[in-house]
Amino acid sequence: MRITTIESQFVSVERCVEYTRIHPEEIVDAPYLPSNWPSRGSIELKGVSMRYHLARPLVLRGLCLSVPSRAKVAICGRTGCGKSSLFQVLTGLYGYSYGTVQIDGIELCSVPLPILRKSVRCISQQSAAVSGTLRDHFGETIPEPFIWRALDKVGMSNAVRALPNKLDEVLNEDAFSAGERQLIALAQGLLEGDNGMLPKIFLFDEATASVDVVTDNLIHDVVLGLDATVLAIMHRLQHVQRFDKVVILDKGAVVEDGPPHQLMRDINSRLYTLCKKAGIEKQSNGGTLSPSVDRGSMSRSMRSNGSNARSVMSKSGSKRSPRMKPRAPPSPPPGA
């Protein structure tokens, strides 16, 4: 046990050494960048390849993707197919080796990182609450009306107003449930900028991973109602039918994309295969997807139960079940 504890503590030392070796990010000047960039939120990737280290293999291999302005796009695929790597390229966390990435016609590598990360908002699946007050969680410099508007969008304003000190209430990890913490993280991502406007591009890295069904529906209602371009990594496929476009990644490349209703009509499509493996099918109303039911076996079971019932009725001659003969009383023991 002692060796295991020492080994786990050395991980902290290793992490500190790793931080000392990180190279500072380049600060790029962009004198010709429009002040309102991005104004539309269109994304264009052509032949993008990326690796995390020179000695490691490519994780994105010639990826090509076109996202129109204000489109809602679901990114699907197996673990390790490149979904999170795509988001890290779009937020400038990692550079790309080959290809071009353009947002509103501007090459991504020519945009200063502070401007890029203000314009492209990423909301992850890990909802962490900082120690301190709720106001500290959102930021001391954020105007209070901006915070209340963001909380109202995700349906958390009443819960926060019910706290004794409201925004100045001291929070800890147990102050809210996992779903409420995820809603607060979403509200933080929906904070308006200095100009009172929301960003034109949102990236959601499975923002509903640890919430219940009701909160899941609420988050998707908020996300799909944004007046912005939305890219959402999805492992739960129940809401995939509500998106404008579905992109399937495999081994760092786009292997299938298109409107979900068209892909679901093709039984040979990868989206259909993923939904079938997840045990869900398209509902008749064209909305969310629901768990599939083997209707053939259900009808056979109903027919079987019906025939058994008719057989009992025919034998008894009436609708009542046949009476059972009373048992004979037990015989007394010998010598009694």
ChimeraX attribute file (.defattr): number of C-alpha atoms within 10 A of each C-alpha:
attribute: neighborCount
match mode: 1-to-1
recipient: residues
	/A:1	6
	/A:2	7
	/A:3	8
	/A:4	9
	/A:5	9
	/A:6	10
	/A:7	11
	/A:8	11
	/A:9	11
	/A:10	12
	/A:11	11
	/A:12	11
	/A:13	11
	/A:14	10
	/A:15	10
	/A:16	11
	/A:17	11
	/A:18	10
	/A:19	10
	/A:20	8
	/A:21	8
	/A:22	8
	/A:23	7
	/A:24	6
	/A:25	9
	/A:26	8
	/A:27	11
	/A:28	12
	/A:29	11
	/A:30	11
	/A:31	8
	/A:32	9
	/A:33	13
	/A:34	10
	/A:35	8
	/A:36	8
	/A:37	17
	/A:38	20
	/A:39	16
	/A:40	17
	/A:41	23
	/A:42	20
	/A:43	20
	/A:44	17
	/A:45	19
	/A:46	15
	/A:47	16
	/A:48	21
	/A:49	22
	/A:50	24
	/A:51	17
	/A:52	14
	/A:53	9
	/A:54	9
	/A:55	7
	/A:56	8
	/A:57	11
	/A:58	18
	/A:59	19
	/A:60	28
	/A:61	21
	/A:62	18
	/A:63	22
	/A:64	18
	/A:65	16
	/A:66	12
	/A:67	18
	/A:68	14
	/A:69	19
	/A:70	20
	/A:71	21
	/A:72	23
	/A:73	27
	/A:74	26
	/A:75	24
	/A:76	26
	/A:77	22
	/A:78	13
	/A:79	12
	/A:80	13
	/A:81	19
	/A:82	25
	/A:83	26
	/A:84	17
	/A:85	19
	/A:86	21
	/A:87	20
	/A:88	15
	/A:89	19
	/A:90	24
	/A:91	20
	/A:92	19
	/A:93	13
	/A:94	16
	/A:95	16
	/A:96	21
	/A:97	15
	/A:98	15
	/A:99	15
	/A:100	18
	/A:101	21
	/A:102	17
	/A:103	23
	/A:104	16
	/A:105	12
	/A:106	18
	/A:107	13
	/A:108	19
	/A:109	16
	/A:110	15
	/A:111	21
	/A:112	16
	/A:113	19
	/A:114	11
	/A:115	12
	/A:116	19
	/A:117	16
	/A:118	15
	/A:119	21
	/A:120	22
	/A:121	21
	/A:122	22
	/A:123	20
	/A:124	20
	/A:125	16
	/A:126	16
	/A:127	18
	/A:128	15
	/A:129	21
	/A:130	13
	/A:131	12
	/A:132	13
	/A:133	19
	/A:134	22
	/A:135	19
	/A:136	18
	/A:137	17
	/A:138	22
	/A:139	13
	/A:140	11
	/A:141	8
	/A:142	15
	/A:143	14
	/A:144	14
	/A:145	10
	/A:146	18
	/A:147	21
	/A:148	18
	/A:149	17
	/A:150	21
	/A:151	23
	/A:152	15
	/A:153	17
	/A:154	22
	/A:155	19
	/A:156	18
	/A:157	17
	/A:158	12
	/A:159	13
	/A:160	18
	/A:161	12
	/A:162	9
	/A:163	12
	/A:164	10
	/A:165	12
	/A:166	16
	/A:167	19
	/A:168	14
	/A:169	16
	/A:170	16
	/A:171	18
	/A:172	14
	/A:173	12
	/A:174	9
	/A:175	12
	/A:176	14
	/A:177	11
	/A:178	17
	/A:179	20
	/A:180	18
	/A:181	21
	/A:182	27
	/A:183	25
	/A:184	25
	/A:185	23
	/A:186	25
	/A:187	22
	/A:188	18
	/A:189	20
	/A:190	25
	/A:191	23
	/A:192	18
	/A:193	13
	/A:194	10
	/A:195	6
	/A:196	9
	/A:197	10
	/A:198	20
	/A:199	25
	/A:200	22
	/A:201	26
	/A:202	24
	/A:203	22
	/A:204	23
	/A:205	21
	/A:206	18
	/A:207	25
	/A:208	25
	/A:209	16
	/A:210	16
	/A:211	18
	/A:212	11
	/A:213	11
	/A:214	9
	/A:215	18
	/A:216	18
	/A:217	16
	/A:218	15
	/A:219	22
	/A:220	16
	/A:221	13
	/A:222	14
	/A:223	23
	/A:224	19
	/A:225	11
	/A:226	18
	/A:227	15
	/A:228	21
	/A:229	24
	/A:230	27
	/A:231	25
	/A:232	26
	/A:233	22
	/A:234	22
	/A:235	19
	/A:236	15
	/A:237	18
	/A:238	19
	/A:239	16
	/A:240	25
	/A:241	20
	/A:242	21
	/A:243	19
	/A:244	17
	/A:245	21
	/A:246	25
	/A:247	23
	/A:248	21
	/A:249	23
	/A:250	18
	/A:251	18
	/A:252	22
	/A:253	22
	/A:254	20
	/A:255	14
	/A:256	15
	/A:257	22
	/A:258	14
	/A:259	17
	/A:260	20
	/A:261	17
	/A:262	11
	/A:263	18
	/A:264	18
	/A:265	12
	/A:266	12
	/A:267	11
	/A:268	10
	/A:269	15
	/A:270	20
	/A:271	25
	/A:272	19
	/A:273	14
	/A:274	17
	/A:275	21
	/A:276	14
	/A:277	10
	/A:278	15
	/A:279	13
	/A:280	18
	/A:281	19
	/A:282	19
	/A:283	13
	/A:284	8
	/A:285	7
	/A:286	10
	/A:287	13
	/A:288	17
	/A:289	21
	/A:290	15
	/A:291	13
	/A:292	14
	/A:293	11
	/A:294	7
	/A:295	9
	/A:296	9
	/A:297	10
	/A:298	11
	/A:299	11
	/A:300	11
	/A:301	12
	/A:302	12
	/A:303	12
	/A:304	12
	/A:305	12
	/A:306	11
	/A:307	12
	/A:308	12
	/A:309	13
	/A:310	13
	/A:311	12
	/A:312	15
	/A:313	15
	/A:314	11
	/A:315	10
	/A:316	13
	/A:317	11
	/A:318	10
	/A:319	11
	/A:320	9
	/A:321	12
	/A:322	12
	/A:323	7
	/A:324	6
	/A:325	6
	/A:326	6
	/A:327	6
	/A:328	6
	/A:329	6
	/A:330	6
	/A:331	6
	/A:332	7
	/A:333	6
	/A:334	5
	/A:335	4
	/A:336	4
